[in-house]
Amino acid sequence: MVLAMIKAIELTKRFGSVTAVNNVNLAISKGELFGFLGPNGAGKTTTIKMLTGLLKPTEGRVEIGGFDIAKEPLKAKSLFGYVPDQPNVYDKLTAREFLTFIADLYRVDGKTRERKLGDLLQLMELEDRGDELIQGYSHGMKQKVAIAGALIHDPRVIFLDEPTVGLDPKSARKIKDILRELCNRGVTIFMSTHILEIAERMCDRVGIINKGDLVAVGTVEELRHQARGENSSLEDIFLQITGGSEHEDVIGFLGG
Amino acid sequence: MLTLLLKLRIRVLSNSIRAGTSSQLITLIFSLLFALMLIGTSFSMGLGLFAVIYKTGGSASILTILSTFFLTFFALIVLSSIAAAFYAMFTSQDLPIWLTAPVSLRVIFLEKFMVHKS
């Protein structure tokens, strides 16, 4: 039996009377790239925050690499890297210092740290500006530093919340290639995105969340079959599942 | 882990000063002034207490008032520092870095306490 590297069991989060995430069950295997889709406010970020231990679920539990994140948080957290939707990096550190700090936080030994640091700065095309303070970086460059920080300890699982937002096409392509290569090497990736083309082309499986409910999970082919549209794009399937027929209202509003 | 936290704080502070960001430096100067004020106040209060005991032969009521005042003063300082550290802990933008890392909540609190103090 293949061990599920990410497992969500009956995951529920309520904020007062609002149910942000409702009874989500997921199992993502080693080396799988899982795309997590949903409209704004559907519960994507809340789910990622519960999976990474940033939010305590109201009900249910999360296992990373077989470790319950509530019962064995340090073991579970040592296995994954996390890239939030906003690159929260220390503006008053240089990229090199920030990556050194993250490596120390994850107890990466000195020799490996120096090697990884050089490799990652080169990979992210930041080697020329690695000794400048992050406060002078653009959003895209900060995003690259955050991604490098998530990779420096060779995680077995990576969570990314909208990783390509703010990146130029060349950098976005590079990140996509890196993620695909990591999956080929056995790293499990859980990625939320709004860009359906990325999910369609890159992900092994996708999950669609709408109003807190996980309404569909499977490969794009399986979702096409479910949606009974053999030639449908993921966008068509997504709009069909999430009830995206509002464009008719928009046309009506514009008097079309 | 303490060394790591200290290294981080020193780096952030030295980079801020090098970059000409005065706010961190001003905070540091105020913290030092506050510490000096605290030492001075404690010293003068201790001296006053000694004078009262020496002159009056140790009146119980004055001693009680002074010691209560002294303890309350320090308790307030300690409690406000802890409250500020908790506030920093729950509002800082770098929290996801700490909360998703394999470090205990105790270490995160210590880091925020140091941020508040620096």
HADDOCK unambig.tbl for C-alpha pairs under 7 A between the chains (distance, minus, plus):
assign (segid A and resid 52 and name CA) (segid B and resid 100 and name CA) 6.30 0.50 0.50
assign (segid A and resid 53 and name CA) (segid B and resid 100 and name CA) 6.67 0.50 0.50
assign (segid A and resid 54 and name CA) (segid B and resid 96 and name CA) 6.94 0.50 0.50
assign (segid A and resid 54 and name CA) (segid B and resid 99 and name CA) 6.26 0.50 0.50
assign (segid A and resid 54 and name CA) (segid B and resid 100 and name CA) 6.85 0.50 0.50
assign (segid A and resid 74 and name CA) (segid B and resid 102 and name CA) 4.42 0.50 0.50
assign (segid A and resid 74 and name CA) (segid B and resid 103 and name CA) 6.40 0.50 0.50
assign (segid A and resid 75 and name CA) (segid B and resid 102 and name CA) 7.00 0.50 0.50
assign (segid A and resid 77 and name CA) (segid B and resid 100 and name CA) 5.99 0.50 0.50
assign (segid A and resid 77 and name CA) (segid B and resid 101 and name CA) 5.76 0.50 0.50
assign (segid A and resid 77 and name CA) (segid B and resid 102 and name CA) 5.06 0.50 0.50
assign (segid A and resid 78 and name CA) (segid B and resid 101 and name CA) 6.68 0.50 0.50
assign (segid A and resid 78 and name CA) (segid B and resid 102 and name CA) 5.19 0.50 0.50
assign (segid A and resid 88 and name CA) (segid B and resid 93 and name CA) 6.24 0.50 0.50
assign (segid A and resid 88 and name CA) (segid B and resid 94 and name CA) 5.55 0.50 0.50
assign (segid A and resid 89 and name CA) (segid B and resid 94 and name CA) 6.62 0.50 0.50
assign (segid A and resid 92 and name CA) (segid B and resid 12 and name CA) 5.30 0.50 0.50
assign (segid A and resid 92 and name CA) (segid B and resid 15 and name CA) 6.04 0.50 0.50
assign (segid A and resid 92 and name CA) (segid B and resid 16 and name CA) 6.08 0.50 0.50
assign (segid A and resid 93 and name CA) (segid B and resid 12 and name CA) 5.95 0.50 0.50
assign (segid A and resid 93 and name CA) (segid B and resid 15 and name CA) 6.79 0.50 0.50
assign (segid A and resid 105 and name CA) (segid B and resid 101 and name CA) 6.97 0.50 0.50
assign (segid A and resid 106 and name CA) (segid B and resid 101 and name CA) 6.88 0.50 0.50
assign (segid A and resid 106 and name CA) (segid B and resid 102 and name CA) 6.66 0.50 0.50
